[in-house]
C-alpha cells in the first residue's frame, strides 16, 4: 500500500480490533486529534478508549507524524 499525504498530519496504523470502538476514519481522526502528538500518548489514548468500550484483547497501534 502507498500513502501520499496531501499535507502535514498524523498517520495511525492499528490492528483491526480498534474498529469495534472507533468504526470510521472520522471517529479515529477525532480521537487522535484530541491527544498529544506523541506516539506513546496516542497509543495510550487509543488503548484507553478501547478499554472503556469493553475491549478485552491487546492490539497494536504504530503512529508517526509527517511534514
Secondary structure by P-SEA (a helix, b strand, c coil): cbbbbccbbbbbbbccccccccccaaaaaaaaaaccccaaaaaaaaaaaaaaacccbbbbbbbbccc
